[in-house]
């Protein structure tokens, strides 16, 4: 069975703590590993979590503040040292290319050619996935430096209905033919369409939103996703700080999740100002508006993408 989950490698913001490493998030999706914002210490966190360099197919940087990118040199050097042969596509804001080059070549090591650079720019970007089983889009967020959020979408599909197929005597190779061609002549001579024997199956969706103030792009990224991984740097009483530094509060994250009909909300990127006793309040404030599933991310935690939504079966009209 294909794995679709989030492996949390770090949950701190600007300053790590004794229990929270700098940022690092590995989304595993049908054999593809998407590493988001590898902060300082990510390579060690990967070892602790049992993740190998061969598990990484993508690297995404939201922006070039240190807690979101200072782990990049170690990750790339590990990719080179371990002899990863498949392409590793690296997506980052084009405006930060100078910082990318510094991080990419931060020290002397035997380099690798597998890292493919994909700098992005503009308010909305469609990212070439190279044939991966999903689409990727990026939206520019609002932060003191250029920053992007990312959205992963599986294409919508269909679920075949065995009882409808049986009614028409369609079995074996005929099922595949119906899926490919959309219609066929059944054994009894009737023309049968794919719509008569199937229901739509929404594709699963995931969004990753880091440092930003509330803006339209946050809602566009989060709309209808199965899982939203989002910063909640501050508690609501510190909202003036959130506005000053262009971050979100836990309450705002909950408001976004509620407005966008998110199925699972993952809160992360916590300021070092808060103690262990404060963390239950992040969940409490998020659930003031959002009544779905809330995960307060912890380092090295595995968070599954919620199961597929059940296809809606349309009742057949009586004839």
ZIBELRA-V197576 format. One line per field, one symbol per residue. ss: DSSP state (A for helix, B for strand, O for the rest). phi: phi as a letter, one per 20 degrees, with the letter a starting at -180 (. if undefined). psi: psi as a letter, one per 30 degrees, with the letter a starting at -180 (. if undefined). A space follows every 50 residues. Layout:
# ZIBELRA-V197576
ss: ???
phi: ???
psi: ???
This chain:
# ZIBELRA-V197576
ss: OOOBBBBBBBOBOOOOOOOOOOOBBBBBBOOBBBBBOOOOOAAAAAAAAO OOAAAOOBBBOOOOOAAAOOOAAAAAAAAAAOOOOOOBBBBBBAAAAAAA AAAAOOOOOOOOOOBBBBBBOOOBBBBOOOOOOOBBBBBBOOOOOOOBBB BBBOOOBBBBOAAAAAAOOOOOAAAAAAAAAOBBBOOOOOBBBAAAABBB BOOOBBBBBOOOOOOAAAAAAAOOOOBBBBBOOBOAAAAAAAAAAOOOBA AAAAAAAAAOOOOBBBBBOBOOOOOAAAAAAAAAAAOOOOOOBBBBOOOO OBBBOOOOOOOOOOOOOOO
phi: .fecbddedacedfcfcfdcfggrbdedblneddedlfegnfgfffffem ddgfeddccddfadfgfdbfefgfffffgffemfdefdeddbfffdggfg ffffcfbebffcdefdecfcbofbceefemnfeadccccfedbgdfccdc cdcegfccdfdgffffgemeblffffffffenaaefgenfeddfffdbcf cfffcbcccdgaegbgfffffegmffbdebfbfceffdggffffdlcdef fffffffffdlfecddebmefffeegfefgfffgffefdddeeddefcgm edcffgggfffeeeffffd
psi: kkkjlkjjfkglbeklaffjlllkkjkkjhfkjjjkijakgeeeeeeefg kleffkfkkkkeahkefffffeeeeeeeeeeghkflkjkjklkffgeeee eeeehflkljllgfjkkiklllekkkkjfhglhllklkkkajlflkkklk kkkkklalkkjeeeeeeggklbffeeeeeefflljlfgfkkkleffgllk jkllkkkjjajllkleeeeeefjglekjjkkiellefgeeeeeegillle eeeeeeeeeghkekkjkaikkffkleffeffeeeeegeekgakkkjkkkg kkjkkklkkkkkkkkkkk.
